[in-house]
Each structure stands twice: as structure tokens, then as C-alpha cells.
Amino acid sequence: MTEEQMNQLALKIVDMIFERQAELDEEFMAEWQEQIIIQTQLPDPVDELKRLEELLQKALDDEEFELAAKIHKKITELKSK
């Protein structure tokens, strides 16, 4: 194997590592955000609804649409109770 081939292989391996790390980071952030929403839940439904609506607006402002969808789902569940 030539040095050029070894460098190409090394670059491919590094790219695969970074790609996998990005996937793991994305999964971790999604789980972490979900846990924060759950663990900081307020006991009063009215206060919780206000809090979730504020979080939803912040997520939309920050263009975190997956988080916004999760928060919207929580709001819908809370309103249906």
C-alpha cells in the first residue's frame, strides 16, 4: 500500500469517526432535551402550560424544530387532560 493510499484510507476512517460522533451527539442532545423538559415539569398545569409555551417559542426562534415538535406534543397532551 502506498503512502497516498494510506493517507486516503486514514481520511476515510477519520470522516467515518466524525460522522458517527455527530450522529451520537444528535441522539444525546435529543434525549437530553427530552429529559430536561420532563425533569423541570411544574406541578400546576396552568404554570406548566405557560412554561411549555415559552419553551416552544424559544425553540422556534432558535430554529430547533425537532425540539419544538416535542414541546408542542407535550402542550397538546397537557391541554387534552
N, C-alpha and C positions, 0 to 999 in steps of 0.2 A: 504494500500500500504506500503510495507516495505521500509526501508531506501535504500536498494540496488536497488529496483525498481525505487525509486525516483531519485537516482543518475544516473541510466541508462537513464531514461526519460530526465533528465536535460542535460546529454551528447548529446543525440539525438537532443534536441532543440538547443543547442549551435552549433552543427555541421550544422544544417539546417540554422541557422543565418549566420554562416561563409560562407557557400556555396552560399547563396543568396547575401551576401555582395560582394563576389568575382565576381559573375555574374554582379552585378551593377557596380562594379569597371571597369570591362572589357568593358561594354557598354559605360560608361563615357569616358574612355580613347579613344575608337574608335571615339566617337563623337568629343572629344576634339582635337584629331589629325586631323580630317577632317576640323574642324573649323580653326585650325592653318594654314593648307595648303591654305585654301580659303582666310583668312584674311591677309596673308602675300604675296599674289599674286602680282607679279611685272607687271607694265603696258606694258612694252616692251616684246613681245612674245619671242624674242631670249633670253633675260635675264631670263625670266620665265622658258623657256625650260632648260637652264643651271642649274638654281636653283633646278628644279624638278629632274633633272638627278643626282645632288649631293645628294639630299634628298633620292632618290631611292637607291643610292649606300650605303649611311649610314644605311638605313633601312635593306638592305640586309646584310651588315656587322654585324649589331646588331641582325640579325635573326628575325626581325619583319616583317614576311612575309605578314601578312594582311595589314599592312601599306604600304609595298612595292607594293602590288597589287593595292591599291587605288592610289598611286602615279603613277604607270605605266598606269593606266586608264586615269589619268589627262594628262600624257605625250602624250598618243595616241590621246586624244581629241584635244590637242593643235596642234599636228602635222597634224591632218586632216583638220584643218581650213585653 
